[in-house]
Amino acid sequence: METPELKKLDCSSLNCPMPIVRIAKSIRTMSIGEKLEITATDPAFKADVEAWIRKTGQRMISFVEEGKSKITVIEKIK
């Protein structure tokens, strides 16, 4: 079985709620098992994406901060 390509979404310089709006739109077009890497600079991004994960039931694979950038990988599981 092929490993799906990691999709990337750049939400740098977007403020709440736009990163979450873009994530939701992207996830809707993906298949179960696909992963989405999001880069954001919004200071509230971590709290926002964690709340969205709880609400939607998707899976956060990783979350790292590199300077002002916050990078998370989400897997579509439903």
N, C-alpha and C positions, 0 to 999 in steps of 0.2 A: 504494500500500500504506500502511495506517495505521501510525503509530508507536505501539507499545504504551505504555500508561500505566506510569509509574515507580511500582512498589509500594514502600511504606515500612514499615520494621520498627523499632520503638523498643525497644532492649535496654538503655537507660540503667538504671543501678543494678543490673544483673545481673552476676554474676561467673562466671568460667569454671567449667564448660563451657556454661552456659545460653545465651549469645549464639550459639554455634556450633550448639547443639541447635535453637534457634529458626530459624536460617538454613537448616539442613538441612531442617527441616520445611516451611518456606516454599518453598524451591527445588523440592521434590518436587511442589508443586501448580501450579508455573508451566510455561509453554510455552517452547520454545527461542526465544531472542531477547529474552525479557522481561528486564527489569532490576529489581533489588531494591536499595533504599537502606537501609543499616543505620546506626543511631546507637547507639553504645555508650560507656560510661564506664570499663569494666574496663581497668586499666593494661596488661594483657597482650593486649588485643584484637587489636592489629596482628599480633603474632606468631602468635596463634591463627588468625586469618582467613587469613593467608598460608599457613600449614600446611594448612588446610582446602582452600584453592584448589588447592594442589599435589596433594593427595590426590584431589580430586574432578574436577579438570580443568575447572572453571568459569573464567570470566575476570573479573579485577578491573579495572574501568574507572577507578576513582579511589579515593584515600584521602587524607583531610585531617584535621588535628587543629585543633579550635577550642576553646581552653581545655581543659577536662577531657573534652570530647566528641571522639570519633573517628567520622568519617563515611566510609563506604565504599559504593561502588556495584559490584554484582556482576551480570554478565550470565550467564544460563543458556545454555550452548552445547552441552550434551549431556544 
